[in-house]
Amino acid sequence: MTEKYTMPDDRGHFGPYGGMFVAETLIPALQELNDAYQHYLDDPDFVAELDADLQYYVGRPSPLYHAERWSKALGGAQIYLKREDLNHTGSHKINNTVGQALLAKRMGKTRIIAETGAGQHGVATATVAARLGLECVVYMGAVDVARQSLNVYRMKLLGATVVPVESGSKTLKDALNEALRDWVTNVDNTFYIIGTVAGPHPYPAMVRDFQAIIGRETKQQCYAATGRLPDALVACVGGGSNAIGLFYPFINDASVKMIGVEAAGDGVLTGRHSAPLCAGRPGVLHGNRTYLMADDDGEIIETHSISAGLDYPGVGPEHAWLKDIGRAHYANITDEEALTGFYALTRMEGIIPALESSHAMAYTMKLAPTMKQDETIIINLSGRGDKDMQTMAKREGIEL
Amino acid sequence: MSRLANTFEHLAKTGRKALIPFVTAGDPTPEFTVPLMHAMVAAGVDIIELGVPFSDPMADGPVIQRASERALAHKMSLKRTLVIATEFRKTNQHTPIVLMGYLNPIEAMGYEAFAKAAQNAEVDGILTVDLPPEEGQQCRELLQARGIDSIFLLAPNSSEARIQKMSALGSGYIYYVSLKGVTGAGHLDITDVENKLTLIRANTSLPIAIGFGVKDAATAKLISALGDGVVVGSALINKIEANLTDVERAKNEICDCLVAMRTAMDERS
């Protein structure tokens, strides 16, 4: 790539993807948000406050850790982990919620809403809302409420109201629908903190920009550790915020391969998966055009993944664009393979990854042996596995 | 002149306002919808908004969400909604049909194929909730070339510039969403609607239909005094939901409700 990457355009398009496909009541709210975001993006006070929060509240920079033992065992490339799991609240989600909460405060909004799948974004939102003393309502699919009960409890402890969503497939997409319905109703005083790089413009670009701290730090840390750019970046992709956060600062570095790993669930051939980039088609959902899991009539089909955070039928529009132009590649990993990644990192390095991040681990186990020992892979370890203890114990037949 | 323009012109001449029911195609079964449409015409409605079921109806309240789910359970789709429209047209040439739904089913069919199919089904207008004019130019032009109106929404927080844009790009009528919220919400404020309508009137010559939150004959009457038409959806679908085992009864209750609205709207105040 010789030209500098400048996506999206001023109406939020990444080529044919992205955009602002919403009901009329949300148009003024999105315009207000975009104006505020464009203003504060370059405001020195805002940037200084955000930087201070990231350093002292989130705990940045997060380390870039050389997984030496695991690299050696796999016998190929050197594997480094970007330790987003060490952030306050245990995942990369807080990078974005801290940023959006500061925006909400400056815009004078008094009420925060969010959707959540695994609960990581819900916890990260409830956390910043507690800190700013803002009312917080989190929408969560009823299925996810059941499988991520620990995070539900954390959100409640933090003072948030968790609303189980009983419509549709009762997972992340339905939580997003319900959050949009809330926003339409309470648009005057409410700020909607979307947790991923999806939704209508300006969310995909704004969330990316808040998450790009991951890639900026990684670049510096990689130079410090290896003296050069990495050869490959690997990250799991549900909506795709941790992946874009890692990839974005490297987009113009053509030598760096970028691989997003989708959740193949039972396998993409079974139809029970969450891999729209690998096995879906373009369409419009939740305010943007992107790859979706939909049937021939355009109805959204139910997704499946062991990890609630990847259980989503769409994907951020920028990933759709990066796929089409060939700048990033998208692979998929089944539930079973993800578990192999989960156990490998746990036993080889003493780090328990989230089931979402485990998809990136499992893909790396295939990739690393095909590369040379002086090459470098950086994986975004986007979250820690504490929230998945019940799911894992249950699979092993253990009652906690 | 389009069927919609014709209808509003005729109503204006007789000093009446349009009564516009919204029902979801295929709710609770595909066979129910065509007879229901004819019965509603007999009850005095002027235009029918036919909802195209979608798996993720983001702007709809629980009542219309469940209507969509019931219809989808019978494999209702955009294609089959067009079959329903075609069937209705066989014996009714005068009542305009407006398809109301979400963009993804249209994307899946393809804009060109959709415009053609809608024309063949003699559909009169398309209202796509999540397709604002900025994103909808191509679709709008394809429909316009086939004589199909694109109906846009305006909301309580729409700016004057926005109103002018919808007036310039829309045709048939403007759908004014009377409250900030989802369909079937319960917090309609007549004074707010009245104030906003003054601003909209000043910026468009298109007829204005008002919907969201119209529950009964009394509200319909109040609202009809402000606009050119009244849209009622959730209040009708409630009748279907209450009579899932007796659809004839559902149809009768819907028609009773519409007759009451028609009567109230036509009374001289």
Interface residues (C-beta under 8 A of the other chain):
Chain A: R11 G19 M20 F21 V22 A23 E24 T25 I27 P28 A29 S167 G168 K173 D174 N177 L180 R181 V184 T185 N186 V187 D188 R281 P282 G283 V284 L285 H286 G287 R289 L292 A294 D295 D296 D297 G298 E299 I300 I301
Chain B: P53 F54 S55 D56 P57 M58 A59 D60 G61 P62 Q65 E69 L72 S77 L78 K79 Y102 L103 N104 P105 I106 E107 A108 M109 V129 D130 L131 P132 E134 E135 F152 L153 L154 A155 P156 N157 S158 S159 R162 V177 K180 G181 V182 A185
